[in-house]
Amino acid sequence: MKPGIHPEYRPVVFRDRAADYAFLTRSTATSDKTVEWEDGNTYPVIDVEISSASHPFYTGTQRVLDTAGRVERFERRYGRGRSKR
């Protein structure tokens, strides 16, 4: 790597406020906020809106959408096979 052009890669805590979940990883992201982690060290913290702890796909609360109903509603509203000419 060329020295002096890459951002600093360091430990950062990502905190999901919705699920009250935080994890320590390495990142180039920066933040003015800090948090004291379980190991006693202070790390920058980045608040995120969603993570694997709160995302519906990972938590099993994913909703199944009725795509057939949506297609039928679209066809009723805009018609089927209408020509623009």
Backbone bond lengths (Angstrom), bond angles and torsions (degrees), N, CA, C in turn:
res aa  C-N    CA-C-N  psi(-1)  N-CA   C-N-CA  omega(-1)  CA-C   N-CA-C  phi
1 M - - - 1.457 - - 1.518 109.53 -
2 K 1.282 115.80 145.15 1.456 121.39 177.52 1.534 108.58 -75.69
3 P 1.312 118.23 125.78 1.469 120.06 -176.26 1.528 112.35 -71.32
4 G 1.344 115.63 144.90 1.453 121.67 173.20 1.516 116.63 87.24
5 I 1.332 119.11 -2.12 1.467 119.05 -178.48 1.522 112.95 -112.90
6 H 1.332 118.21 -9.82 1.463 121.36 -176.69 1.528 110.51 -99.51
7 P 1.324 117.39 144.63 1.466 119.71 177.33 1.526 110.48 -69.17
8 E 1.327 115.29 158.49 1.461 120.95 -179.51 1.530 110.30 -68.27
9 Y 1.318 116.52 130.75 1.470 123.62 179.43 1.519 106.43 -103.97
10 R 1.327 116.94 113.14 1.467 120.52 -172.30 1.518 111.02 -146.23
11 P 1.328 117.19 168.70 1.473 120.12 177.44 1.532 111.27 -67.19
12 V 1.327 115.93 136.42 1.470 123.20 179.93 1.524 107.77 -140.74
13 V 1.323 116.78 143.48 1.463 122.02 175.82 1.521 108.00 -98.08
14 F 1.326 116.62 126.84 1.459 122.61 172.37 1.518 107.41 -102.61
15 R 1.340 116.65 128.43 1.464 121.19 -175.43 1.518 109.73 -121.71
16 D 1.336 115.96 123.38 1.464 122.91 175.79 1.522 106.92 -93.22
17 R 1.327 115.96 107.63 1.465 120.53 -177.29 1.527 112.22 -67.65
18 A 1.315 117.88 -33.82 1.462 121.06 -176.53 1.522 111.58 -66.81
19 A 1.331 117.16 -37.18 1.463 120.65 -176.00 1.526 112.41 -103.29
20 D 1.333 117.29 0.50 1.458 121.49 -176.64 1.531 110.19 52.46
21 Y 1.334 115.02 52.76 1.459 122.83 -175.33 1.517 108.39 -133.09
22 A 1.325 117.12 137.23 1.462 121.16 178.43 1.518 108.93 -138.05
23 F 1.328 115.64 149.20 1.462 119.23 176.48 1.526 109.26 -143.75
24 L 1.313 114.36 148.55 1.457 122.46 -178.97 1.513 108.82 -99.87
25 T 1.322 115.74 128.41 1.454 121.59 178.93 1.522 107.81 -147.52
26 R 1.302 117.22 -177.59 1.460 120.98 177.62 1.524 108.90 -107.20
27 S 1.344 115.44 141.06 1.451 120.33 -176.63 1.520 109.98 -159.44
28 T 1.325 115.54 165.21 1.457 121.15 173.12 1.525 110.91 -97.36
29 A 1.335 117.43 -1.75 1.467 121.66 -179.88 1.526 109.69 -66.62
30 T 1.332 115.65 147.24 1.458 120.37 -179.03 1.523 110.12 -120.03
31 S 1.333 114.66 158.01 1.449 120.69 178.87 1.524 109.12 -157.71
32 D 1.336 115.83 149.23 1.457 120.68 175.84 1.522 111.63 -83.72
33 K 1.328 117.08 -21.37 1.460 121.79 -179.86 1.522 109.57 -80.81
34 T 1.320 116.25 148.48 1.464 121.12 176.57 1.521 108.93 -132.67
35 V 1.328 115.04 161.54 1.457 121.37 178.41 1.525 107.86 -145.05
36 E 1.326 115.81 146.17 1.457 119.85 175.51 1.518 107.95 -87.34
37 W 1.317 116.40 122.46 1.455 122.62 -175.94 1.522 110.43 -87.12
38 E 1.321 117.47 173.71 1.465 123.92 -177.31 1.526 113.17 -59.80
39 D 1.330 117.07 -26.51 1.460 120.40 -178.40 1.529 112.60 -85.38
40 G 1.342 117.37 1.98 1.450 121.85 177.88 1.516 114.12 91.31
41 N 1.303 119.18 -9.26 1.461 123.10 178.49 1.526 110.74 -86.10
42 T 1.320 115.99 155.43 1.460 122.31 177.80 1.520 109.03 -102.07
43 Y 1.348 115.92 129.11 1.458 122.05 -177.96 1.522 109.39 -127.85
44 P 1.341 117.23 154.72 1.465 119.39 171.69 1.528 109.41 -65.13
45 V 1.322 117.16 144.78 1.462 121.07 -179.41 1.527 108.99 -121.18
46 I 1.330 115.19 137.56 1.458 122.02 177.54 1.524 107.48 -121.54
47 D 1.328 115.77 120.90 1.466 121.27 179.07 1.519 109.17 -83.74
48 V 1.328 115.93 130.47 1.459 121.68 178.72 1.519 108.93 -118.18
49 E 1.324 116.14 154.20 1.463 120.79 -179.03 1.516 112.25 -80.53
50 I 1.327 116.61 -31.24 1.457 119.48 -175.97 1.518 109.48 -148.03
51 S 1.322 115.64 142.96 1.465 121.82 176.73 1.522 107.63 -143.09
52 S 1.308 116.70 -173.77 1.459 119.47 179.42 1.529 111.46 -64.58
53 A 1.317 118.28 -19.67 1.462 121.51 179.02 1.522 112.69 -77.86
54 S 1.337 117.57 -20.49 1.460 119.74 -177.97 1.524 113.85 -124.45
55 H 1.318 118.84 -4.81 1.460 121.11 -179.40 1.525 110.25 -74.53
56 P 1.334 118.53 132.75 1.466 121.37 -176.71 1.527 113.99 -57.53
57 F 1.307 118.80 -32.76 1.463 120.40 -179.73 1.527 111.18 -64.72
58 Y 1.314 116.77 -42.08 1.465 121.07 -177.00 1.525 113.01 -82.62
59 T 1.326 117.70 -25.38 1.465 120.10 -178.32 1.521 112.67 -89.44
60 G 1.334 117.85 -10.35 1.454 120.92 178.90 1.506 113.96 85.20
61 T 1.312 118.08 11.33 1.461 121.26 179.51 1.521 111.61 -104.20
62 Q 1.313 116.25 22.94 1.464 120.95 -178.46 1.516 110.09 -67.91
63 R 1.333 116.13 136.81 1.455 121.82 178.32 1.514 109.41 -90.19
64 V 1.309 116.24 140.33 1.460 121.12 175.45 1.520 107.31 -92.30
65 L 1.310 116.37 125.42 1.461 120.91 -178.54 1.517 110.35 -89.84
66 D 1.298 115.63 145.50 1.458 122.29 178.52 1.526 107.88 -86.85
67 T 1.318 117.24 86.29 1.460 120.19 -176.46 1.522 111.60 -70.95
68 A 1.331 118.08 -32.36 1.465 119.83 179.47 1.522 109.90 -64.97
69 G 1.316 117.03 -40.93 1.460 120.59 177.65 1.511 112.38 -63.69
70 R 1.305 117.02 -35.92 1.462 120.68 178.82 1.518 111.16 -68.38
71 V 1.323 116.94 -39.83 1.462 120.51 178.67 1.522 109.71 -64.85
72 E 1.320 117.08 -44.71 1.466 120.45 179.13 1.521 111.21 -62.46
73 R 1.306 117.89 -41.27 1.457 121.25 179.14 1.529 110.52 -64.70
74 F 1.337 116.98 -39.92 1.462 121.05 176.75 1.523 110.83 -61.96
75 E 1.335 117.04 -44.26 1.464 121.02 -179.50 1.518 111.31 -66.34
76 R 1.320 118.36 -37.80 1.467 121.03 176.86 1.528 110.48 -65.08
77 R 1.303 116.15 -41.15 1.454 120.40 -176.01 1.530 112.20 -71.80
78 Y 1.303 116.33 -44.63 1.465 119.96 -173.97 1.518 113.54 -108.87
79 G 1.308 118.20 -1.30 1.449 122.08 177.57 1.509 112.31 78.97
80 R 1.314 114.75 157.03 1.465 119.73 -179.77 1.501 109.13 -107.99
81 G 1.325 116.38 129.11 1.443 121.34 173.33 1.513 115.07 76.40
82 R 1.315 118.12 17.72 1.462 119.96 177.03 1.508 108.98 -72.01
83 S 1.296 115.22 136.74 1.459 121.00 -179.28 1.527 109.03 -95.56
84 K 1.320 115.82 146.00 1.471 120.91 179.45 1.519 112.07 -86.42
85 R 1.327 119.30 -3.36 1.465 122.45 -177.33 1.479 112.14 -83.44
